[in-house]
Amino acid sequence: MRLFYLLFIVLILNSCKINYSFTGASVSPNVKTVSIQYFPNQAPLVHPLLSQVFTEAMKDKFVSRTSLELINGIGDLNFEGYISDYTNKPTSIQRESAAENRLTISIKVKFSNSINPEQDFETSFSAFEDYESSQNLSDVEDQLIEEIIDKIIEDIFNKSVANW
């Protein structure tokens, strides 16, 4: 009788398959490759390195958080788009001067999934960071850009492969 229970438990455990992902990605096993095209800067105000920094950060995210092979050309998953806005504006005014400024970046993304086209989308992603007006933008700009890009890429990642 114990052998019967043991065999029953083994069969139950083998028949149940649960896929866990510690990265949050839920990519179909049929999807093998990802391609990330260069994102040109078409914003009215242009930061000279933003396109390169964003594109490379996107590639790093997908290589480190998925098992997909990054390829040139068009992969099973393909990302393309452009930087549509880069603005720096005052956010809170105290005694006729800005107390804080806000750096905002917006990126238009077209995502194509050749394995499951129902997941395709074309969306704008935007994020911002505030900084004290006593600080010079050029002193904090690189750090702010890194933080903003991280937020945007996390949103893109979640919408495309985490299905959030």
N, C-alpha and C positions, 0 to 999 in steps of 0.2 A: 504494500500500500504506500509506503514511503517513496518507493521508486516511482510510482504513479504520480504523486504530488511533485516530486522533484522534476520529473519529465514535463509535467504540466507547467510548472513555473518557468522552466527553461524555454519552452515553446512560447509562452506569453511574452517573456522578455525579448526573445529574438524576433517576434512578430511586430513589436512596437518600436518604431523608429522615430526618434525626436531629434531634430537638428538644433543644436545650440550654437549660438554665435556670440562670442564675447565682444565683438566689434559693433554689433547692432545691424550688420548687413545681412540681408536675406536675399541672396543672389541665386537664381535658378542654377542647378548643376549644368544646364546646357550652355550657360553663358561662360565663355572662357577668356574673352579679351575685352579690354577697355581702351578707348582712344580719347585723348583730350587735345583738342585743337588749340592753337594759339589764340588768346583773347586780346584783340587789339583795343587800344584805348581810344574811344570815340567821345569821351566826355569833353565838355567845353573847356574845363580846366584840366590840364594833363600833368600828372606826375610821371616823370620820365621812365621810372623802373616798374611802375605798377603792373603793366601787362605781363612782364617777365616774372615778377614775384608771384602774381596771382596764378598764372599758368603752372608754374613749377610747384606751388603749394597744392594745387588741385591734384597734380600727378602724384606727389608725395602721399597725399591722403588716401588715394585709391590703391596705391601700391602697398602702403603699410596696413590698411584696414580691410583689404579683401585679398583673395587668392587669385585675382584676375591678372592676366598678363597685359602690361601696358605696351601698346604697339603704335607705330606710326601708321598713318592711313586711317581707315575706318574699322573700328572694332565692333564686337557684338553690342557693346554699349558705347555710345559716342556723345561727347560733349563739345559744343561749339557756342560761340557767342561773342560778346564784346562788353567792355566797361562803358556804361552809358552815362554815369554821373560821378563826379568827384567834387564835393562842395565843402566849404568851410564857412560856417555862419555863427553869429552870436546866438546864444540860447537864453541866457538870463541877464537882465539888465539891472544894475544897481547904480543909482546916482548918475544917470546919463552915460554910463559906460558898461561894457559887457563884463560880467563876472565869470561867465563860462562861454566857451566856444564849442561847436560841434563839427566834427569831421564826419562826413557821410559818403559812403561809396555804394553805388548801385551797379549791378551786373545783370545783363540780359543773357539767359542761358537757354539753349535749345538742346534737349536731351532726346536721343533716339535709342531705342532698344530693338535691335533687329530680331531678337528671339521672341519678344513679347511686346509688339507695337502698341498695345493698349496702355502701356506705361509711359509712352512718349509724352513730353510736355515742352512748352515754351513759356518761360516765366521770368520775371524780374525779381532778383534778390537784392536786398538792401540791408545795411547795418551801419551803425554809427558809434562813435566814442566821443565823450565830452572831455575837455581839458580846461584847466584854469586859464583865464585870459592873461594872467601875468606871465604865462609861459609863451615862448616864441614857438610858433608852429614848426619851424624847421628843427627845433630841438627835440620835439616829441613826435614828429610826423612818422618816422619809421616804426616806432613802437605802436602808435595808433593804427597804422596801416596793417601791421601784423595781427593785432587783435581783431580788427574789423574783418580782415580776410578770413581769419579762423572762424568767425561767426558765420560768414556767408558760405564758406565751404562746408561747414557742418550742416547748414540748412540744405544745401544742394545734395550732399551725401544722403541725408535723411529722406529727402523727397525722392531721390532716384533709386537707392538700393536698400534703404531701411524701411521703405514703404510707410512712412509716418505722415 
